[in-house]
C-alpha cells in the first residue's frame, strides 16, 4: 500500500471539509506514538497496519469527573503518519455536585512527517490537534489547540534494556496553558504560545513474549507525566499513569488545565498483512538485508523477533547455569587441594613420629647397655632423652622405674611402673614387678624390661 504526498494532501483537505462531529482534547493516550501526550519519532516504519484505542483521565472520584477519548492512527507511507481522535474534556465548573455543564465533544486529526533518519537518530515535524469542537453554535475549528511541532528522537540499547528519548518544541498544546476559569471552558488571554517538551521510554525485558514492559516519563510543556505500559498480549497493551504529578497535592481543587489526573488507556495494534511488501531474507549465496526503505516487517517477523528474544533469554539462563557449575567445580577443586594438603600434613606428622620412635628406641638401647654396666645415671639420661622424643613409650617408663629402683628410690620406681602399665595394660612384666613389690618379695634381680 503506497500513498503519494499529493494523494495524502487531498485526503487531508477532504476530511477537514466533510467532518461533522467534534474533535479532540489533549487526553492521555489519544495521540499517535507511544508516549502519554507528546509526539514521538522513529528510525523505521511501524510494524503494525494501524493502532486504535482509548484513554481516560480521572480528575476526581467524588463526584466522578473525567476526560476521555478514543484514537486511530496509521503509517500511510514509510515516513508519513496520520491519526484521528475524538474526546470530551472534564467538567471545568467549581460546583461539580450541582453542575449541569456538559463539556463539548471534540474531533480532530494529527499528521507528522519524518524528515531525517540516520543510525539511531530521527527527526520529524507535524501538526497535532487540528480540533473541531461540537458546540451549541455548531462545529467549529479551535485554532488555540493547533500544535505545530518538531521532535528529535534517539533509540539506544542498554544491555537487555532499550532507552528511547525524545525532545522537541511546539505551539498550542505544547505551550504553557492559559488560565481557565472555574465557570466556563474559555481560557483567559494570558500564557505563551510556544514551548518545549521532552520524554523517554525505557523498554524492559520483562514479559518478553508479549513485547516487553515499558516505563514512560515526559514533560509535555505544562507538567510532568509518568506511566507504565503493560503488555496484555502481543497486540494489546494496557497503559497506567499520572499526569501533572507536580500538582498532586491540589487533587481536591477544581479542575483546570494543569489539574493532576490518574490515567488509564488500552490500545490494540494490528500487524501488517503478509501480502504487503516486506524485507526478504538473504539468499543462500548471502547478501545484505534490505534497508527499511524497501519495505517493512510483517507480523511473522515480529513473531520471529519475539522467538529470538525468548531464545536469548534461554541462552542467558543456560549461561548462568554454566557459571554456577564452574563455581561448583572450582569449589570442589579447592576442597581437593585442601584434602591433599591435609593428607600431606598427616603423612609428615606420621613420618616425623616414626622417625622420633626410631631415635627413641636407639636411646633406649644405649640405656640398656649402661644399665647392665651399672652406670645408672647415664642409663637414666638416655631414657629421659627417649621420652623427650616420644613421651608415649611404655617401655621407657618401665626402664626408668627399674633404674630408680636400682638407685634406691622405690617411690619413683613405683610411679614409673604404674605409668608404663597405664599406657600398656597388657604389660605383664611390669604387672608382675608391682605385684612382687606389693608382696615384699621383689628381689634386685634383672628387670630391665627389654
C-alpha positions, 0 to 999 in steps of 0.5 A: 500500500503506497500513498503519494504526498499529493494523494495524502494532501487531498485526503487531508483537505477532504476530511477537514471539509466533510467532518461533522462531529467534534474533535479532540482534547489533549487526553492521555493516550489519544495521540499517535506514538507511544508516549502519554501526550507528546509526539514521538519519532522513529528510525523505521516504519511501524510494524503494525497496519494501524493502532486504535484505542482509548484513554481516560483521565480521572480528575476526581472520584467524588463526584466522578469527573473525567476526560476521555477519548478514543484514537486511530492512527496509521503509517500511510507511507514509510515516513508519513503518519496520520491519526484521528481522535475524538474526546470530551474534556472534564467538567471545568465548573467549581460546583461539580455536585450541582453542575449541569455543564456538559463539556463539548465533544471534540474531533480532530486529526494529527499528521507528522512527517519524518524528515531525517533518519540516520543510525539511531537518530530521527527527526520529524515535524507535524501538526497535532490537534487540528480540533473541531469542537461540537458546540451549541453554535455548531462545529467549529475549528479551535485554532488555540489547540493547533500544535505545530511541532518538531521532535528529535528522537534517539533509540539506544540499547542498554544491555537487555534494556532499550532507552528511547528519548525524545525532545522537541518544541511546539505551539498550542498544546505544547505551550504553557496553558492559559488560565481557565476559569472555574465557570466556563471552558474559555481560557483567559488571554494570558500564557505563551504560545510556544514551548518545549517538551521532552520524554523517554521510554525505557523498554524492559525485558520483562514479559518478553513474549508479549513485547516487553514492559515499558516505563514512560516519563515526559514533560509535555510543556505544562507538567510532568507525566509518568506511566507504565505500559503493560503488555496484555498480549502481543497486540494489546497493551494496557497503559497506567499513569499520572499526569501533572504529578507536580500538582498532586497535592491540589487533587481536591481543587477544581479542575483546570488545565494543569489539574493532576489526573490518574490515567488509564488507556488500552490500545490494540495494534494490528500487524501488517498483512503478509501480502504487503511488501516486506524485507526478504531474507538473504539468499543462500549465496548471502547478501545484505538485508534490505534497508527499511526503505524497501519495505517493512516487517510483517507480523511473522517477523515480529513473531520471529523477533519475539522467538529470538528474544525468548531464545536469548533469554534461554541462552542467558539462563543456560549461561548462568547455569554454566557459571554456577557449575564452574563455581561448583567445580572450582569449589570442589577443586579447592576442597581437593587441594585442601584434602591433599594438603591435609593428607600431606600434613598427616603423612609428615606428622606420621613420618616425623613420629616414626622417625622420633620412635626410631631415635627413641628406641636407639636411646633406649638401647644405649640405656640398656647397655649402661644399665647392665654396666651399672652406670645408672645415671647415664642409663637414666639420661638416655631414657629421659632423652627417649621420652623427650622424643616420644613421651608415649613409650611404655617401655621407657617408663618401665626402664626408668622405674627399674633404674630408680629402683636400682638407685634406691628410690622405690617411690619413683620406681613405683610411679614409673611402673604404674605409668608404663602399665597405664599406657600398656595394660597388657604389660605383664612384666611390669604387672608382675614387678608391682605385684612382687613389690606389693608382696615384699618379695621383689628381689634386685634381680634383672628387670630391665624390661627389654 
